[in-house]
Amino acid sequence: MKWIYVVAGIAVFIKMLIMPNPTAEWSEMAIVESIVKDAGVSNAVSGIIFRNRLYDTIFEVVVFTIAVLGVGFLLADEQPTNIVYQFSDRPSIILARLGATITAIISIELGIRGHLSPGGGFAAGVAGGTAIGLIAITSSSEMMENIYKRWHISTWEKALVIVFILLAAITLSGWAIPVGELGTLFSGGIIPLLNILVAIKVTLGSWAVILLFVRYRGLL
Amino acid sequence: MLEACVFATILCGFLGIILKQNLVMKIISMDIMSTGVIAYYILIASRSGLFTPIVGNKENVGYADPVPQAVILTAIVIGFSIQALMLVGVMKLAKNNPTLEASAIEQNNTP
């Protein structure tokens, strides 16, 4: 049975190589310029994600939240690991802290300037999550969890999702902030705000996932 | 040529999913397959030009198509979420049956 799948896979591979893809003949329309003009931000990808595809992006955020919730739900009845082996030598700790600082700064930069330069909310969130992950592999998991609990991070995460959905719904119903001058920091109407919201949301979500995996699985 | 490499990546991932018995290897193969798909989208986006679709000072440069790049972001985010969920599922399976081999787990659970 397996070999049929293998042969079918190789056949599809050869088919894709031999037969050329049909290409659409509509290159006259300048896609980038028209999107930039519509959305008022110079990064066309951000413009598409938070304007043309806003309805999709809402559910993208929802799917991410549900996945984080699902990880917590599935792990809830497991036994937490007793000993979490951490990196304990000074060079690793200092390097990880340095890396975390740099990644956190990059995350903020990607978040607030995502509509002007390469970046955007999701990339910024992943950078923030990496920063938190770097801290998590070197500091004690109790400390991380205390911080997580003290600042009510999970509540904030859910509140941010609701705020994002509300803002997106307002935007989808037609109400919009004036776009402003193209290429400045405060331009693009709602898009920078949505970028920052998504960045914080993805950071907090990956923090939750990292904490859960470290608590129930350890680092090694 | 580049297209052939991308398709080879997707094929490697696909064969890994169906041929490997270890569940973690299956998840890694799925990740490789989705990486190939993402690379294919990027390749298609670069047909109309190689510049990042960010309007700057230069005039009349061939921008890459922003639409496939924006669409594939969904696949990246959802791939991450699904991987997290699958890893948890594998953890639970491996705890109940002390193995990661798919056939052994199936044999344990057949009545």
Interface residues (C-beta under 8 A of the other chain):
Chain A: K2 Y5 V6 G9 I10 V12 F13 M16 L17 T23 S27 I31 V32 E33 I35 V36 S42 N43 A44 V45 G47 I48 I49 N52 R53 D56 E60 V63 F64 I66 A67 V68 G70 V71 L74 L75 E78 L116 S117 P118 F122 L182 G183 V209 F213 Y216 R217
Chain B: E3 A4 F7 A8 L11 F14 L15 I18 L19 R47 S48 T52 P53 I54 V55 G56 Y63 D65 P66 V67 Q69 A70 V71 L73 T74 I76 V77 I78 F80 S81 I82 A84 L85 L87 V88 G89 M91 K92 K95
